[in-house]
Amino acid sequence: MAYFPNLPKVSYAGTDSKGDFTFRYYNPDRVVLGKKMSEWLPFAMAWWHNLGAAGTDMFGGNTADKSFGQVPGTMEHAKAKVEAGFEFMQKLGVEYFCFHDVDLVPEGATVQETWDRLDEIADFIEEKMKQTGLKCLWGTANMFGAQRYMNGAGSSNSVDVYCCAAAQIKKALDLTVRFGGKGYVFWGGREGYETLLNTDVRFEQENIASLMTMARDYGRSIGFTGDFLIEPKPKEPMKHQYDFDAATAIGFLRQYGLDKDFKMNIEANHATLAGHTFQHELRVSAMNGMLGSIDANTGDYLLGWDTDEFPYDIYETTNAMLEVIRAGGLTGGFNFDAKNRRPSNTPEDMFHAYILGMDAFALGLLKAAELIEDGRLDGFRAERYSSWNTELGRAIREGKTDLASLAEHARTLEGWPNPGSGRQEYLQRVVNEVLFG
């Protein structure tokens, strides 16, 4: 059965194209800085938003029909979502998908019933993967939506809830390995607290680390060779979440000896909720060798919550791709953890959203490559730090000096030194010149 029969296969048509269902910038075979665009930009469909989000918010119900001709909450509906999702990806040229366990099937009354449903849908998905050549980017378990996780999963006060979280992780890892996934993600949606009056932070963080350690050990034992990933977020739904930002998550991983197996899955909207730019979180992850994957979306800067909008700002995608290029690319990919706005409720809108996001990152890649080839940004940065290439600068960097000798050098200076201009406005103008000519 075709779920999008009136929508064409989307292809690259160039910048002169006026077609609604064409890419103007995303050309998967175009070579940019030695790699195909599809290699720089391995795009993925988020199962939960694209096949599940129907427009419900805190103030109103569904506006879009995501039933795909079946009754939601049934295995028939779960299979219809598989059919629709694979048709959608094929028509857009999206190579990967990402999933939570309960995105794939409705949760059963017990752990075993849920596992049985997941095994059934996994057989169906595997067959579609073989037919189409489409792949899994990463999997995860939803350990935040159910009532039992009101106080967290790994951070729960209940040992039985903790064991249920372990069961979900085990099964989601099994599925990720079956699907050949490149990563497995932990998003601590409820791993945090509302008040310290009832919370033992150290106890909870130690339990989270133990759960992640057991997950790592189990994953490696069943042949998972990809990255385990943490997706930082500072708040929402909890007031304070333990994986606040990339720096916090990296410190946590190093504290508990998990940094050799884990990397970051950076989401743009989560970065801004933490008071950072998307570029900042990518830079912090990359400079620590932990930039793994990206959830490609954006937030509304006038709103203080996670709006999960499709990316459209070329400044933001260009800055992001500068970080990705300088890191040599991703071990993961670009998952569109984004949803249509509530009034954009047609199948056509689903396609428009992905075309928008894919073209925005493709144009960002092209402009980032132009900025690197232009050389003015990197040239100015090298010149700005040039004093560190002197004999004294190298000695400091190599740990061959002491405080007293540096103080003696400062004492011999004639007056106070001038560090030079940062030329911020000039560099912003350079970016504008490259973006707009």
C-alpha positions in Angstrom: 0.0 0.0 0.0 1.3 3.5 -0.9 0.8 6.1 1.9 2.0 9.1 -0.1 0.8 8.2 -3.6 0.4 11.8 -4.7 3.9 12.9 -3.7 6.8 12.5 -6.0 10.3 11.2 -5.3 12.3 14.3 -4.3 15.6 14.9 -6.2 18.2 17.5 -6.7 17.2 20.1 -9.3 19.6 23.0 -8.7 19.3 26.5 -7.4 17.2 27.6 -10.4 14.5 25.2 -9.5 11.1 26.5 -8.5 9.7 23.1 -7.9 8.0 22.5 -4.5 9.3 19.0 -4.2 12.9 19.4 -5.3 16.2 20.0 -3.5 18.0 23.2 -4.5 21.2 22.5 -2.6 21.2 18.9 -1.4 23.0 16.9 -4.1 24.2 13.7 -2.5 26.8 13.0 -5.1 28.4 16.5 -5.1 32.0 16.3 -3.8 32.8 18.9 -1.1 36.3 19.0 0.4 37.0 15.5 -0.8 33.9 13.8 0.3 30.4 13.3 -1.1 27.7 15.5 0.4 25.9 12.3 1.4 29.0 11.3 3.4 29.2 14.7 5.2 25.4 14.6 5.8 24.1 11.2 6.6 20.4 12.2 7.2 18.1 10.2 9.4 14.3 10.2 10.1 13.2 10.4 13.7 10.5 7.7 14.0 8.8 9.4 16.9 8.2 12.8 15.4 7.7 12.0 11.8 5.5 8.9 12.2 4.0 9.7 15.7 3.7 13.4 16.5 0.2 14.5 15.4 0.2 18.0 16.7 -0.9 17.5 20.3 0.4 20.1 22.8 -0.5 21.1 26.3 -3.5 23.2 25.1 -5.0 21.0 22.4 -5.3 17.7 20.7 -4.2 16.2 17.4 -4.3 18.3 14.2 -2.6 15.7 11.9 -3.7 12.2 11.0 -0.9 9.8 11.7 -3.1 6.7 11.9 -2.0 5.6 8.4 -5.3 3.8 7.9 -5.1 1.8 11.2 -6.2 2.1 14.8 -3.4 3.7 16.9 -2.2 1.5 19.7 -2.4 -1.7 17.7 0.2 -3.9 16.0 -1.6 -3.2 12.7 -0.8 0.5 13.2 2.8 -0.3 14.2 3.2 -2.1 10.8 1.5 0.7 8.9 4.0 3.1 10.4 6.9 0.9 9.1 5.4 0.9 5.6 4.8 4.7 5.6 8.2 5.4 7.1 10.1 3.4 4.6 8.1 4.9 1.7 8.8 8.4 3.1 12.6 7.8 3.4 12.8 6.3 -0.1 11.0 9.3 -1.7 13.3 11.8 0.1 16.5 9.9 -0.2 16.9 9.7 3.6 19.3 6.8 4.2 18.8 6.2 8.0 16.1 6.1 10.7 16.3 6.5 14.5 13.9 5.0 17.0 12.8 4.6 20.6 11.5 1.2 21.6 7.9 2.4 22.2 7.9 4.3 18.9 7.9 0.9 17.2 5.1 -0.8 19.1 2.6 0.0 21.8 3.8 -1.0 25.2 2.3 -4.2 26.5 1.0 -5.0 30.0 4.3 -6.7 30.9 8.0 -6.6 30.0 7.6 -10.0 28.2 4.6 -8.9 26.2 6.4 -5.8 25.1 9.4 -7.8 24.1 7.3 -10.2 22.0 5.7 -7.2 20.2 9.2 -5.7 19.5 10.4 -9.1 18.1 7.4 -9.2 15.8 7.9 -5.7 14.5 11.7 -6.2 14.2 11.1 -9.1 11.8 9.0 -6.7 9.7 11.5 -3.9 9.8 14.4 -6.1 8.9 12.5 -7.3 5.8 11.9 -3.7 4.7 15.6 -2.9 5.3 16.6 -5.8 3.1 14.2 -4.7 0.4 15.2 -1.0 0.4 18.8 -0.9 1.6 17.8 1.7 4.2 19.7 1.6 7.6 19.4 2.4 11.3 21.5 5.3 12.6 20.8 4.7 16.3 18.3 3.3 18.7 17.3 4.1 22.2 14.7 3.3 24.9 12.0 5.7 26.0 12.5 5.8 29.8 10.7 9.1 30.4 7.2 8.8 29.1 5.7 6.0 31.3 4.2 6.7 34.8 6.8 4.4 36.4 9.6 6.9 35.4 8.1 9.9 37.1 11.1 10.0 39.4 13.6 8.9 36.7 14.9 5.6 35.4 18.5 5.1 36.3 18.0 7.8 38.9 14.8 6.2 40.3 14.2 5.8 44.0 12.7 2.3 43.2 14.9 -0.7 42.5 12.0 -2.3 40.5 11.7 0.7 38.2 15.5 0.6 37.8 15.2 -3.0 36.7 12.5 -2.2 34.2 14.8 0.5 32.7 17.5 -2.2 32.4 15.1 -4.4 30.6 14.2 -1.7 28.1 17.8 -0.9 27.5 18.7 -4.5 26.9 15.9 -5.0 24.4 16.6 -1.7 22.6 20.3 -2.7 22.4 19.3 -6.1 21.0 17.2 -4.3 18.3 19.9 -1.8 17.5 22.4 -4.6 16.9 19.8 -6.5 14.8 19.3 -3.4 12.7 23.1 -2.7 12.4 22.7 0.7 14.2 25.8 2.9 14.4 25.0 4.2 17.8 22.9 3.8 21.0 21.6 7.0 22.7 20.9 7.8 26.3 18.6 10.8 26.8 18.0 11.4 30.5 14.6 13.0 30.2 13.7 12.3 33.8 17.3 11.8 35.1 17.3 14.9 37.3 15.3 16.5 40.1 12.7 19.0 41.0 13.9 19.8 44.5 16.9 18.8 46.6 14.7 18.4 49.6 13.9 14.8 48.5 16.9 14.0 46.3 20.3 12.3 46.9 22.2 13.5 43.9 25.3 11.5 44.4 23.3 8.3 45.0 21.3 8.9 41.8 24.3 9.7 39.6 26.2 6.7 40.8 23.2 4.5 39.9 23.0 6.1 36.4 26.7 5.4 35.9 26.2 1.8 36.9 23.3 1.4 34.5 25.3 2.9 31.6 28.3 0.7 32.5 26.1 -2.4 32.4 24.6 -1.3 29.1 28.1 -0.8 27.7 29.3 -4.2 28.9 26.1 -5.9 27.6 26.3 -4.1 24.2 29.9 -5.1 23.6 29.1 -8.7 24.6 26.5 -9.0 21.9 28.7 -7.5 19.2 27.7 -3.8 19.3 30.8 -1.9 18.0 29.3 1.6 17.6 29.2 4.6 19.9 27.2 4.9 23.0 25.9 8.5 23.1 24.6 10.9 25.6 22.2 13.6 24.5 22.7 16.6 26.8 19.7 18.7 27.9 19.5 21.1 30.8 15.9 21.0 31.8 12.4 19.9 30.6 10.8 17.8 31.7 12.8 17.9 35.0 13.7 21.3 36.4 17.4 20.3 36.5 18.7 17.4 34.5 22.1 15.7 35.2 23.3 15.8 31.6 22.9 19.6 31.6 25.3 20.3 28.6 28.2 18.7 26.7 30.8 19.8 29.3 28.8 18.4 32.2 28.1 15.1 30.4 31.8 14.8 29.4 32.9 15.4 33.0 30.4 12.7 34.2 31.7 10.2 31.7 35.3 10.7 32.7 34.4 10.5 36.4 32.9 7.1 35.9 35.4 5.7 33.3 32.9 5.7 30.4 34.7 8.2 28.2 36.3 5.6 25.9 32.9 4.2 24.8 30.6 7.2 24.9 30.3 10.4 22.8 27.8 13.2 22.5 24.6 13.3 20.5 24.2 17.1 20.3 20.8 18.6 19.7 20.6 22.2 18.6 17.5 23.1 20.6 19.0 21.6 23.8 22.1 23.7 23.3 20.1 26.9 23.4 18.1 25.8 26.4 21.4 25.4 28.2 22.3 29.0 27.4 24.8 28.0 24.7 24.9 28.1 20.9 24.7 25.0 18.8 28.2 25.7 17.6 29.5 25.9 21.2 28.2 22.5 22.1 29.7 21.0 18.9 33.0 22.7 19.6 33.2 21.4 23.2 32.3 17.9 22.1 34.8 17.9 19.2 37.8 19.3 21.1 37.3 16.5 23.7 37.1 13.8 20.9 33.5 13.1 21.7 31.5 14.5 18.8 29.5 11.5 17.7 26.1 12.5 16.2 23.7 15.4 15.8 19.9 15.9 16.3 19.3 18.5 13.7 16.6 20.9 14.7 16.2 24.5 16.1 14.3 26.3 18.8 12.4 29.5 18.9 14.6 32.1 20.6 11.5 33.9 22.0 10.3 30.8 23.7 11.9 29.0 26.7 11.0 25.5 25.8 12.0 22.7 23.5 10.0 23.5 20.3 11.9 21.0 18.0 11.5 23.0 14.8 13.1 22.1 11.5 16.4 23.9 10.9 16.2 26.8 8.5 18.8 29.4 9.7 21.8 29.3 7.3 24.0 31.2 9.7 23.4 28.4 12.3 23.8 25.5 9.8 27.0 27.1 8.4 28.5 27.5 11.8 27.6 23.9 12.7 29.1 22.6 9.5 32.3 24.5 10.2 32.6 22.4 13.4 31.7 19.2 11.7 34.2 19.7 8.9 37.0 20.7 11.3 36.3 17.5 13.3 36.6 15.4 10.1 32.9 14.5 10.0 30.7 12.5 12.3 30.8 8.9 13.4 27.0 9.1 13.5 24.7 11.3 11.4 22.1 14.1 11.3 18.8 12.9 12.8 15.9 15.3 12.2 14.5 15.3 15.8 12.1 17.9 14.6 8.3 18.1 14.1 6.0 20.1 11.9 4.3 23.1 13.4 0.8 22.3 14.7 -1.0 24.0 11.8 1.3 22.2 9.2 -0.7 19.1 9.3 -0.7 17.5 5.8 1.5 14.8 4.3 2.8 17.5 1.9 4.0 19.4 5.0 6.0 16.4 6.2 7.9 16.5 2.9 8.3 20.2 2.9 9.8 20.1 6.4 12.5 17.5 5.4 13.3 19.3 2.2 13.8 22.5 4.3 16.1 20.8 6.8 18.1 18.9 4.2 18.6 21.9 2.0 19.5 24.1 5.0 22.3 21.8 6.1 23.5 21.2 2.5 23.8 25.0 2.0 25.5 25.3 5.4 28.0 22.7 4.3 28.7 24.5 1.0 29.1 27.8 2.8 31.3 26.3 5.5 33.5 24.8 2.8 33.7 28.2 1.1 34.7 29.9 4.4 37.5 27.3 4.9 38.7 27.7 1.3 38.5 31.5 1.7 41.0 31.2 4.5 40.4 34.6 6.2 38.8 33.1 9.4 41.5 30.5 9.9 44.3 32.9 8.9 43.2 35.6 11.4 42.8 33.0 14.2 46.4 31.7 13.5 47.7 35.3 13.6 45.9 36.1 16.8 47.7 33.3 18.7 51.0 33.8 16.9 52.9 35.0 20.0 52.5 31.4 21.3 54.8 30.3 18.5 57.7 32.1 20.0 60.3 30.3 22.1 58.7 31.5 25.3 55.2 30.6 24.1 56.3 27.1 23.1 58.1 26.6 26.4 54.9 27.5 28.3 52.8 25.1 26.2 55.3 22.3 26.7 55.4 22.8 30.5 59.0 23.9 30.5 58.6 27.1 32.5 57.7 28.0 36.1 55.7 30.8 37.7 58.8 32.7 38.9 60.5 32.8 35.5 57.3 34.0 33.8 56.9 36.7 36.5 60.5 37.8 35.8 59.8 38.1 32.0 56.7 40.2 32.8 58.9 42.4 35.1 61.2 43.2 32.3 58.5 44.4 29.9 58.3 48.1 29.1 54.8 48.9 30.2 51.7 46.7 29.8 51.3 44.5 26.7 48.5 45.0 24.1 46.9 41.7 23.1 45.6 43.1 19.8 42.1 43.4 18.3 39.7 40.5 18.1 38.3 41.9 14.9 34.9 40.4 15.6 32.9 42.8 13.3 35.4 42.2 10.5 35.1 38.5 10.8 31.3 38.7 10.9 31.5 40.7 7.7 33.6 38.0 6.1 30.9 35.5 6.9 28.3 37.7 5.4 30.4 38.1 2.2 30.7 34.4 1.8 27.0 33.7 2.5 25.6 36.5 0.4 28.3 37.5 -2.1 
